[in-house]
Amino acid sequence: MPFDGLVLAAVRQELEVRFLGARIEKIYQPERDELALILHQPGLRQRLLLSAHARDARVHLTATAKENPVSAPLFCMVLRKHLEGGRILAFEQPGLERVLIIKIESRDELGRLSEKHLVCEIMGKHSNIILLDPDSRIILDGIRRYSHSVSRYREVLPGRDYLPPPAQGKLNPLALDEDGFRQICLDAPLETTLPNLLQKRLEGLSPVTCREIVHRANLPLDLPLDQCGDYDLRALWTALCTIIIPARKGEFEPCLLTGKKREPLDFAAIDLSHTGKNSKYNGMNALLDFFFTARSHQQKFSLQKNVVTGLLNKEITRLAKKVSIYNESMDDTAGADRLRLYGELLTANLYRLDKGIAEARLENYYDPSCPLVTVPLDPQLTPLENCRVYFKKYVKAKHTRAAVESRLALAREELSYLEGVKTTVEQAGSQAELDEIRQELTEQGYLKMPVPRPGTKKNKKERLIPKPHSFRSSDGFTVFVGKNNKQNDYLTLKMAVQDDLWLHTKDIHGAHVIIRAEGREIPARTLEEAAGLAAFFSKGRSSTKVAVDYTLVKHVHKPKGARPGMVIYEHQKTIMAAPDEDKVEMLRAPEPDQSQA
């Protein structure tokens, strides 16, 4: 994520306005590389998050309170000793470097006022949070300690001299004039593209910010320096000024870049006009809190999906092996009827057979043409004893086949059920949908009931009310889609009425789809759109065309004891539909936009 120097400058500016002179009430360390400082001003109390995470290092105010460990880590204890109760004197940022220095005045063990600096270095995998004595420049501690065995440049250990991160040789754009800008253009290799030129020579600018500057100059993003004339360089400088001049005044335009489904993708401290769909925020801190909270929820959601998918894959593999073994057993018992035939032919011809023969050629009187059948015999047994052996083998094979057929049917049914659940997990788009699936798997015995935490009261079993997705057809009809078995059962058996139209993909796992008729005749266009929804929310999503059955709800029934989501239906017709994500989004019922801060 582009937590660049401009973003940090916007965060710093907001913190200066609101929290200069604020008192640090509490300090927590909820995670190994993350701090939370509770800041208090008269009438205002807020949580400042400082993170040295290798991928998500950042500084911003947050409304999210994470659970803290029972025993505070050592670094947290050191910060509490030196900083709790102290007042913030300043928030400083060297140029546009990704370094924020929080200057704090607090009392030492003897009650004397002393100043400490909390340095937040946002440097990717080299990020750190360091507490130091500003007078001696001695490190008191760091959230990440390491010696020269890890870094030849510096050590971060208590008692060592503090060295700032190594300089990258970039210029501060806020202190740049046009002559200086032209000079860095002249010094750069001629094959350098304009976005790369800006990023490599100017500090605090992320790749997306550099592309925005080139876009504002109305120049191609891949334009190399050797194809630029005086007009192009002047246009580039003018575009750069639209960013650095407001930044000098502390004026920023926090911008959130979103995807097709309004999911947060990126952010910047300036308006990203070249990216298309984006949202502007009133504050950088609010934007960052929203972005990283949504990102954390998405990561947690993905992890839970992977856990459930892993469980389903394990069960599906187990059942597939079981089905294979049962099929082999069915093949082994496929000759049961021949064993019975041998026994009956021997019974009918006992008077003709003598002991000691290895085979007998007997007429098959069940066949009108009476062909001869060769029946193998054990010479050590009498014909009657051979007859009894064949009947015994026949009875055993018959019973085995009956038992295997029953178990094979159950295994295939369970396998089909779990493959359907796996499809719904893969297509689940929200935590609520995944929770419904987890509840279903718990009720079916595939997941264990969660163990309540010690000291918590045992509440009655919480039941989630399914919420099928709502769509609006081009003709104004309401269409509901159940995206998992819980929603499917609720939609078909509870919400739908007899004259509504029910749709489902033919012979493959998918969602139940209901068209609300409300006494009206359903037009062909609405039927096609609903069939497209059924095709998209099915295992055939990646196909070009999918067969979709449709019938009235009154012809759909759930057999007694059937698994969740399983129904039988009749009087159906079939239509071919194409899964189309763009059309699905177009038909989706609008929801209120809650992304704005």
C-alpha positions in Angstrom: 0.0 0.0 0.0 1.3 3.5 -0.8 1.8 4.8 2.7 4.1 7.4 1.3 5.5 10.6 2.7 2.6 12.7 1.5 0.2 10.4 3.4 2.3 10.7 6.5 2.4 14.4 6.1 -1.4 14.5 5.9 -1.7 12.4 9.0 0.9 14.6 10.9 -1.0 17.7 9.9 -4.3 16.4 11.4 -2.5 15.2 14.5 -0.9 18.6 15.0 -4.3 20.3 14.8 -6.0 18.0 17.2 -3.5 16.6 19.7 -0.7 19.0 20.4 -0.5 19.2 24.2 -2.6 16.0 24.5 -1.9 13.7 27.5 -1.0 10.1 26.9 -3.4 8.3 29.3 -2.6 4.6 28.4 -0.2 2.6 26.3 -1.0 -0.8 24.9 0.8 -3.3 22.7 -2.0 -5.6 21.3 0.3 -7.2 18.8 4.0 -7.9 18.6 4.7 -5.0 16.2 1.8 -2.7 17.0 1.1 0.0 19.7 -2.0 1.9 20.7 -1.6 5.3 22.5 -4.7 6.6 24.2 -4.6 10.4 23.8 -6.7 12.8 25.8 -7.6 16.4 25.3 -10.3 18.2 27.1 -13.5 16.8 25.6 -11.6 14.5 23.3 -10.1 11.0 23.7 -8.8 8.9 20.9 -6.6 6.0 20.1 -3.4 6.5 18.0 -2.2 3.4 16.3 1.6 3.0 15.6 2.5 -0.1 13.5 5.8 -1.5 12.5 4.3 -4.4 10.5 6.5 -5.5 7.6 3.7 -5.0 5.1 1.2 -2.7 6.9 3.4 -0.3 8.8 1.5 3.0 9.4 0.5 5.7 11.9 -3.1 6.9 12.2 -6.0 7.4 14.6 -8.3 4.5 14.9 -11.7 3.6 16.4 -10.8 -0.1 16.6 -9.9 -1.4 20.1 -8.0 -4.7 19.9 -7.8 -7.2 22.7 -4.6 -6.8 24.7 -2.5 -9.6 26.1 -2.9 -10.5 29.8 0.8 -9.6 30.4 2.2 -6.5 28.7 5.3 -7.0 26.5 8.6 -5.6 27.7 8.6 -2.7 25.1 5.1 -1.7 26.3 6.3 -1.7 29.9 9.3 0.5 29.0 7.0 3.0 27.2 4.6 3.1 30.1 7.5 3.9 32.4 8.7 6.8 30.3 5.7 8.1 28.5 2.4 7.5 30.4 1.0 10.7 31.7 3.3 12.7 29.5 2.2 15.5 27.1 2.8 15.7 23.4 5.0 18.6 22.4 5.3 18.1 18.7 4.8 15.8 15.7 7.7 16.2 13.3 8.5 14.7 9.9 11.9 15.2 8.3 11.0 16.5 4.9 8.7 14.0 3.2 10.5 11.0 4.7 8.3 8.2 6.1 9.5 9.0 9.6 7.3 10.5 12.3 8.9 11.8 15.5 6.5 12.2 18.4 8.1 14.5 21.0 6.8 13.9 24.5 7.4 15.7 27.8 7.0 13.5 30.9 8.3 13.2 34.4 11.2 10.8 35.3 11.6 8.6 38.4 12.5 11.7 40.5 9.6 13.8 39.3 11.6 16.0 37.0 10.3 17.0 33.5 12.2 15.3 30.7 11.7 15.0 27.0 11.6 11.7 25.1 11.2 11.0 21.4 9.1 8.2 20.0 10.4 7.6 16.4 8.1 5.7 14.0 10.0 4.5 11.0 7.7 3.3 8.2 10.2 1.4 6.0 8.5 -1.7 4.8 10.2 -4.8 6.3 12.7 -2.5 8.0 9.9 -0.6 9.9 10.5 0.1 13.6 9.3 2.1 16.6 12.1 3.4 18.7 12.1 5.3 22.0 15.2 7.5 22.5 16.6 10.2 24.7 16.9 13.3 22.5 19.8 14.8 24.4 22.2 11.9 24.2 20.6 10.3 21.2 20.7 7.0 23.1 18.2 4.3 22.3 16.1 3.4 25.3 14.4 0.5 23.5 12.8 -0.5 20.2 9.8 -2.6 19.3 12.2 -4.6 17.0 15.6 -5.2 18.5 18.5 -6.3 16.3 22.3 -6.2 16.3 24.9 -6.0 13.6 24.4 -9.7 12.8 21.1 -8.6 11.2 22.0 -5.1 10.0 25.5 -3.9 9.2 24.2 -0.3 9.1 23.0 0.1 12.7 22.0 -1.7 15.8 18.6 -1.1 17.6 19.4 -2.1 21.2 19.0 -0.3 24.5 22.1 1.8 25.2 23.2 2.1 21.5 23.5 5.4 19.7 20.5 6.1 17.4 21.2 6.3 13.7 18.3 7.4 11.4 17.4 5.2 8.5 20.0 5.5 5.6 19.5 8.4 3.2 18.2 7.4 -0.2 19.7 10.5 -2.0 16.3 11.9 -2.9 15.2 15.5 -2.8 12.4 17.0 -0.8 9.8 18.1 -3.4 8.4 20.7 -0.9 11.7 22.6 -1.0 12.2 22.2 -4.8 12.0 25.1 -7.3 11.6 24.8 -11.1 15.4 25.1 -11.7 16.1 22.3 -9.3 13.5 20.2 -10.9 14.9 20.7 -14.4 18.3 19.8 -13.1 17.2 16.4 -11.8 15.6 15.8 -15.2 18.9 16.6 -16.9 20.9 14.3 -14.5 18.6 11.3 -15.0 19.3 8.6 -17.7 17.4 9.4 -20.9 15.6 6.1 -21.0 13.9 6.7 -17.6 10.1 7.0 -17.8 8.5 10.0 -16.2 6.8 8.2 -13.3 10.1 6.4 -12.5 12.0 9.7 -12.6 9.7 11.3 -10.1 9.8 8.3 -7.7 13.5 7.7 -7.8 14.6 11.4 -7.4 11.9 12.9 -5.1 11.1 11.6 -1.6 7.7 10.9 -0.3 6.0 10.0 -3.6 4.6 6.6 -4.2 4.2 5.0 -7.7 0.5 5.8 -7.8 1.2 9.4 -6.9 3.9 9.7 -9.6 1.5 8.3 -12.2 -1.1 10.9 -11.1 1.4 13.7 -11.6 2.2 12.5 -15.1 -1.5 12.1 -15.8 -2.2 15.7 -14.7 0.5 16.9 -17.1 -1.5 15.2 -19.9 1.6 13.1 -20.8 1.8 9.3 -21.5 2.6 7.3 -18.5 5.3 5.4 -20.4 6.9 8.5 -21.9 10.7 8.3 -21.6 12.8 11.3 -20.7 14.6 11.5 -24.0 11.3 12.2 -25.8 10.5 15.1 -23.6 10.9 18.7 -24.8 10.8 21.9 -22.9 7.0 22.1 -23.1 6.7 18.6 -21.6 9.0 19.3 -18.7 7.2 22.6 -18.0 3.8 20.7 -18.0 5.3 18.1 -15.6 6.6 20.8 -13.2 3.2 22.5 -13.3 1.5 19.2 -12.5 3.9 18.6 -9.6 3.1 22.1 -8.3 -0.6 21.2 -8.0 0.5 18.7 -5.3 3.5 20.3 -3.6 2.0 23.8 -3.2 -1.1 22.6 -1.3 1.1 20.2 0.7 3.3 23.1 1.9 0.1 24.7 3.3 -1.0 21.5 4.9 -3.8 21.0 2.4 -4.5 17.5 1.2 -7.3 15.6 -0.6 -7.5 12.1 1.0 -8.7 9.7 -1.7 -9.7 6.0 -1.5 -9.6 3.9 -4.6 -12.3 1.2 -4.8 -13.1 -1.7 -7.0 -16.2 -2.9 -8.8 -17.9 -4.0 -5.6 -16.7 -0.8 -3.8 -14.0 -2.8 -2.0 -11.1 -0.6 -0.9 -8.0 -1.2 -3.1 -5.7 1.8 -2.6 -5.4 5.2 -1.1 -3.5 8.5 -1.4 -3.3 11.9 0.1 -4.2 13.5 -3.3 -7.1 13.1 -5.7 -6.3 10.1 -8.0 -8.1 11.3 -11.0 -6.4 8.9 -13.3 -7.6 5.7 -11.6 -11.3 6.1 -12.3 -13.6 5.0 -9.4 -12.5 6.6 -6.1 -14.0 8.3 -3.1 -12.8 11.4 -1.3 -12.6 11.6 2.5 -12.7 14.4 5.0 -9.6 13.2 6.8 -6.5 11.1 6.2 -6.8 9.4 9.5 -10.4 8.4 8.9 -9.5 7.1 5.5 -6.6 5.0 6.8 -8.7 3.6 9.6 -11.5 2.6 7.2 -9.0 1.1 4.7 -7.0 -1.0 7.1 -10.0 -2.1 9.2 -11.6 -3.3 5.9 -8.4 -5.0 4.9 -8.1 -6.7 8.3 -11.6 -8.0 8.1 -11.0 -9.2 4.5 -7.8 -11.0 5.6 -9.7 -12.6 8.6 -12.5 -13.5 6.2 -10.1 -15.1 3.7 -8.4 -17.1 6.5 -11.7 -18.4 7.7 -12.7 -19.3 4.2 -9.4 -21.2 3.7 -10.0 -23.1 7.0 -13.5 -24.2 6.0 -12.4 -25.0 2.4 -9.5 -27.1 3.9 -12.0 -29.0 6.0 -14.3 -29.6 3.1 -11.4 -30.7 0.8 -10.3 -33.2 3.5 -13.9 -34.6 3.8 -14.3 -34.7 0.0 -11.1 -36.6 -0.4 -12.1 -39.1 2.3 -15.5 -39.6 0.6 -14.0 -39.9 -2.9 -11.8 -42.7 -1.6 -14.8 -44.4 0.1 -16.8 -44.2 -3.1 -13.9 -45.7 -5.1 -13.6 -48.6 -2.6 -17.4 -49.2 -2.8 -17.3 -49.2 -6.6 -14.6 -51.9 -6.5 -16.7 -53.9 -4.1 -19.6 -53.6 -6.5 -17.4 -54.8 -9.3 -16.3 -57.8 -7.2 -20.0 -58.8 -6.5 -21.1 -58.2 -10.1 -21.0 -62.0 -10.8 -23.6 -62.9 -8.1 -26.3 -63.8 -10.7 -23.8 -66.2 -12.4 -23.1 -67.9 -9.1 -26.8 -68.5 -8.6 -27.2 -69.8 -12.2 -24.3 -72.3 -11.6 -26.0 -73.5 -8.4 -29.4 -74.0 -10.0 -28.0 -75.7 -13.1 -26.0 -78.1 -10.9 -29.2 -78.8 -8.8 -31.1 -79.7 -11.9 -28.4 -82.0 -13.1 -27.1 -83.7 -10.0 -28.3 -87.1 -11.3 -26.0 -86.8 -14.3 -22.8 -85.7 -12.5 -20.1 -87.8 -10.7 -17.6 -86.8 -8.1 -14.0 -86.0 -9.3 -14.8 -84.0 -12.5 -13.3 -80.5 -12.9 -16.1 -79.0 -14.9 -19.6 -79.7 -16.3 -21.1 -78.5 -19.5 -24.8 -78.0 -18.8 -27.7 -76.6 -20.8 -28.9 -73.2 -19.6 -32.7 -73.8 -19.6 -33.3 -70.1 -18.7 -32.3 -69.2 -22.3 -34.8 -70.2 -25.0 -31.9 -71.4 -27.2 -30.5 -73.5 -24.3 -26.8 -72.8 -24.9 -24.2 -74.9 -23.1 -22.7 -73.4 -20.0 -19.3 -74.5 -18.5 -19.6 -74.8 -14.7 -16.2 -75.1 -12.9 -16.2 -77.8 -10.2 -14.0 -78.7 -7.3 -13.0 -82.4 -7.9 -12.5 -83.0 -4.2 -16.3 -82.2 -3.6 -19.4 -84.0 -4.6 -21.7 -82.3 -7.2 -24.1 -81.6 -4.3 -21.3 -80.0 -2.2 -20.3 -77.9 -5.3 -23.9 -76.8 -5.6 -24.0 -75.7 -1.9 -20.7 -73.8 -2.4 -22.1 -71.8 -5.3 -25.3 -71.0 -3.4 -23.3 -69.9 -0.4 -21.1 -67.6 -2.5 -24.2 -66.3 -4.2 -26.0 -65.4 -0.9 -22.8 -63.8 0.5 -22.3 -61.7 -2.7 -26.0 -60.7 -2.7 -25.9 -59.5 0.8 -22.6 -57.7 0.3 -23.9 -56.0 -2.8 -27.0 -54.8 -1.1 -25.0 -53.4 1.8 -22.5 -51.8 -0.5 -25.2 -50.3 -2.7 -26.8 -48.6 0.4 -23.4 -47.3 1.6 -22.4 -46.2 -1.9 -25.6 -44.2 -2.3 -25.1 -42.5 1.1 -21.5 -41.7 0.3 -22.4 -40.3 -3.1 -25.1 -38.2 -1.5 -22.8 -36.9 1.2 -20.0 -36.2 -1.4 -22.5 -34.3 -3.6 -23.7 -32.3 -0.6 -20.1 -31.3 0.5 -19.1 -30.4 -3.1 -22.2 -28.1 -3.1 -21.2 -26.5 0.2 -17.6 -26.0 -1.1 -19.1 -24.1 -4.1 -21.0 -21.8 -1.7 -17.9 -21.2 0.4 -15.8 -20.3 -2.7 -18.5 -17.8 -3.8 -19.2 -16.4 -0.3 -18.7 -12.7 -0.3 -19.3 -11.6 3.3 -18.7 -12.7 6.8 -22.4 -13.2 7.4 -22.6 -15.7 4.5 -19.6 -17.6 5.8 -21.1 -17.6 9.3 -24.3 -19.2 7.9 -22.2 -21.9 6.2 -20.2 -22.5 9.4 -23.5 -22.8 11.4 -24.8 -25.4 8.9 -21.6 -27.4 9.0 -21.7 -27.3 12.8 -25.3 -28.6 12.8 -24.3 -31.3 10.3 -21.4 -32.4 12.6 -18.5 -31.4 10.4 -17.4 -28.5 12.8 -17.3 -28.5 16.5 -19.3 -26.1 18.6 -17.1 -23.2 19.7 -15.9 -23.5 23.3 -17.0 -20.4 25.3 -14.3 -18.4 26.9 -13.7 -18.9 30.7 -16.0 -16.6 32.7 -18.5 -16.0 29.9 -22.1 -17.0 30.4 -23.5 -19.9 28.3 -26.1 -18.3 26.2 -28.7 -20.2 24.2 -27.6 -21.4 20.8 -27.5 -18.4 18.6 -29.3 -18.9 15.3 -28.4 -16.6 12.4 -31.4 -15.4 10.3 -30.5 -16.0 6.6 -30.6 -13.0 4.4 -30.9 -13.9 0.7 -29.5 -11.4 -1.8 -32.0 -9.1 -3.5 -32.0 -8.1 -7.2 -34.2 -6.0 -9.4 -35.0 -7.2 -12.9 -35.3 -4.7 -15.9 -39.0 -5.1 -15.7 -39.2 -4.2 -12.1 -39.6 -7.7 -10.6 -37.9 -8.6 -7.3 -35.5 -11.5 -7.6 -34.0 -13.3 -4.6 -30.9 -15.5 -4.6 -29.9 -17.8 -1.9 -26.1 -18.1 -1.8 -25.8 -21.0 0.6 -27.9 -23.9 1.8 -29.2 -22.0 4.8 -30.4 -19.2 2.5 -31.7 -21.7 -0.1 -33.9 -23.4 2.5 -35.1 -20.2 4.0 -35.9 -18.7 0.6 -37.7 -21.6 -1.0 -39.5 -23.0 2.1 -40.2 -19.8 4.1 -40.1 -16.7 1.9 -41.4 -17.9 -1.4 -45.2 -18.3 -2.1 -46.9 -20.9 -4.2 -47.1 -18.8 -7.4 -43.6 -17.4 -7.4 -41.2 -18.8 -10.0 -38.3 -21.0 -8.7 -35.0 -21.5 -10.7 -32.0 -23.7 -10.3 -29.1 -24.9 -12.5 -29.8 -28.3 -14.0 -27.7 -31.2 -12.6 -25.0 -28.9 -11.0 -24.7 -27.3 -7.6 -26.1 -23.7 -7.4 -28.3 -21.2 -5.7 -32.0 -21.3 -5.4 -33.5 -18.3 -7.3 -37.0 -16.9 -6.7 -38.9 -14.4 -8.9 -41.6 -12.6 -7.0 -44.7 -12.9 -9.2 -47.2 -11.0 -7.0 -50.0 -12.1 -9.3 -48.3 -10.8 -12.5 -47.2 -12.7 -15.6 -43.4 -12.9 -15.6 -41.9 -11.5 -18.9 -39.3 -13.4 -20.9 -36.6 -10.8 -20.2 -37.0 -11.1 -16.4 -36.9 -14.9 -16.8 -33.7 -14.7 -18.7 -32.1 -12.3 -16.2 -33.1 -14.6 -13.3 -31.7 -17.6 -15.1 -28.5 -15.6 -15.6 -28.3 -15.1 -11.8 -28.9 -18.8 -11.2 -26.1 -19.6 -13.7 -23.7 -17.1 -12.1 -24.2 -18.2 -8.6 -23.5 -21.9 -9.4 -20.6 -24.2 -10.0 -21.0 -23.4 -13.7 -20.0 -19.8 -13.2 -17.0 -20.1 -15.6 -19.1 -21.8 -18.4 -20.3 -20.0 -21.5 -23.9 -21.3 -21.2 -25.6 -23.1 -18.3 -28.9 -25.1 -18.4 -31.3 -23.7 -15.8 -34.6 -25.4 -14.7 -37.6 -23.4 -13.7 -41.0 -24.2 -12.2 -43.5 -22.8 -9.8 -42.7 -22.9 -6.1 -45.7 -25.2 -5.5 -44.0 -27.9 -7.5 -40.8 -27.8 -5.3 -40.7 -30.0 -2.2 -38.1 -31.0 0.4 -38.0 -34.7 1.2 -38.2 -35.7 4.8 -34.8 -35.9 6.4 -33.0 -34.4 3.3 -29.9 -32.4 3.9 -29.9 -28.5 3.9 -30.5 -27.1 0.4 -31.7 -30.3 -1.2 -35.2 -30.3 -2.8 -37.1 -32.2 -5.5 -39.2 -30.6 -8.2 -41.4 -31.4 -11.1 -43.2 -29.9 -14.1 -40.0 -28.0 -14.9 -38.9 -26.3 -18.1 -35.3 -25.6 -19.1 -33.6 -22.4 -20.4 -30.0 -21.8 -21.4 -28.4 -18.8 -19.6 -25.0 -17.1 -19.7 -23.2 -16.2 -16.4 -22.4 -12.5 -16.6 -20.8 -10.6 -13.7 -21.5 -7.2 -15.1 -25.2 -7.9 -15.5 -25.3 -9.3 -12.0 -23.9 -6.0 -10.6 -26.3 -4.1 -12.8 -29.3 -6.0 -11.4 -28.1 -5.9 -7.8 -30.5 -3.9 -5.5 -28.7 -0.7 -4.5 -27.5 -0.4 -0.9 -26.6 2.8 1.0 -23.0 3.9 0.6 -21.3 3.8 4.0 -17.8 4.3 2.8 -17.7 8.0 3.3 -16.2 9.3 6.5 
